[in-house]
Amino acid sequence: MNRRLYGEFILRSQNARGAPLHIRWNATESLYYGGHLEVLNGATGIRSRFERRMSDLSWMKNDPNKIAGGRPFTESFYTTFAVLIAFADAERLSIETIHSPVPMSSTTARPAIGGGFGEEAEAEGERASEAVNTDLGSTTFSGSINAG
């Protein structure tokens, strides 16, 4: 089974008038082997800066090719992503992930403790309000929450 993995990124300057840099990373089966990087679109200025920095990686603190195990850094999705972030930081660009072959968040959903806003939550709120130091004065917050 041959599955295609890819990641797409947009890099743009806050005050750029030209097209942002649109980059795609492709691999056939692995996030670590066989990937390559291609520029899909972008204004001439940002595109030439990108190509210049990618051809000479001496501007980086660590050599990404060594981090990728001696292979070109573009073979590994994770190393490529790190290089793109470093490039965006060095050029003062914002980076946006359009598509990623891996989830971009490491947060996990926690199960809700308790059954909801019942008597326990109200009693807990009363205990918390009793513990407030009243010598400093009181501050009241009001508002509404719209659900749905």
N, C-alpha and C positions, 0 to 999 in steps of 0.2 A: 504494500500500500504506500503510495507516494503522496504525502501531504505537503502542501506549500505553506511555509510560515513567512509572515512579513510584518514589518512595523513601519508606520508612516509618521513623519514629524514635520512640523512647520516651524521655521525659525524666522522671526521678524523683529525689526527695530521699531521702537515706539514712534519715531518720526520719519520712517521710510515712506517714500511715495511710490516706489516700485513694488513689483510682486515679491512676496516673501519667498524664502528658500523652502522648497518642498522636497523632502528627502525620503527615500524608501530603502529599507533593509530587507533583503530576501534571502531565504534559505529553503532547501527542498525538504529536509527532514529534521534537522537538529538546530537547537538554539546555540550550540557551541562549535559546530563544524560546517563548512561549506557556504557560509553566508557571504553576501556582497552588498555594497552600498552604491546607490545611484541617485543622482540629482535629477528630479523630475521637472522642476521649474524654479525660476528665481530671477531676480533682477541681476544685471551684469555685475554690479559692484559687489554685492553680497556673495554671488556665485564665485567670482574670482578670488575673494578673500577666503572662502571655504576651500576651494581647490588648492590655493597656496598653502594654507595651514595643514591640509591633509597630506600634501606631498612632502612636507618637512615638519615632522612632529617634534622638533627640538624645543618648541615653545612650551611643551608640557613638562611637568615636573617628573613624571614617570613615563617610561616608554610603554605605550599600550600594547605593542607587539610582544614585549616580554611578558606582560600581564596575561595575554592571550595564549601563553605557552609557546612562544616563539613563532607562531603563525601570524599572518596578517590580522590585525585587530578586528577587521570587518567580518571575519568568520564567526565571531561570537556576538550574539545580540547584546549581551550585558556589557561587554567592553565597548562596543559601538555606541551604545546608549550613554555610557560614561564619557566617551570622547565627545559626543554631541553636546552634552551638558557642559563640559569644559570649554568647548568652542563657543557656546552661547554665552558663558560667563566671561570669557576673554574678549568677546566682541560686543558685550553689553546688549545681547539679544534676548528675547523671550522665546522659550521653546514650548511647543504644544504637541502633545501626543494625539494623533488622529486615530491610529490603530496600533495595538500592541499584541504580540503573540502570547503575552503573559499578563495576568492581572496586575494592574499598576498600584494596587493598594494591598497592604498587609494586615488591615484591620479585620477582625472577625466579629461576627454578630454574637452578642451575649444574650442568653435567654433572660427574659424579664423575671425579676424576683418579685414574688407576690402576684396577686391576681389583678392588680390595677389600682386605681385611685379609690380605695374603699375606706373603711374605718381605720385600718392600720396606718394609711398614709395621712389621714387627718389627725390622728393621735400623734404621729411622729412630727407633724407640722406644729402642733400645739406645744410639744416639748421643746422644739427648736426655738419657737418664739418666746418661750419663758426664759431661755438661756441668754437672750439678747441683753446687753448692758444698756440700761435705760438712762444712765448718767450722761451719755453722749448725745442724747436727743434721739428722736426717731425719724426714720426716713421711710416714706411710703412709696411703693411702686404700684402702679395700676396699669391695666391694659387688657387686651383680649387675645385669645388664641383662636384662630379660625382653622378648623380641620375640614378636610374634604376636598 
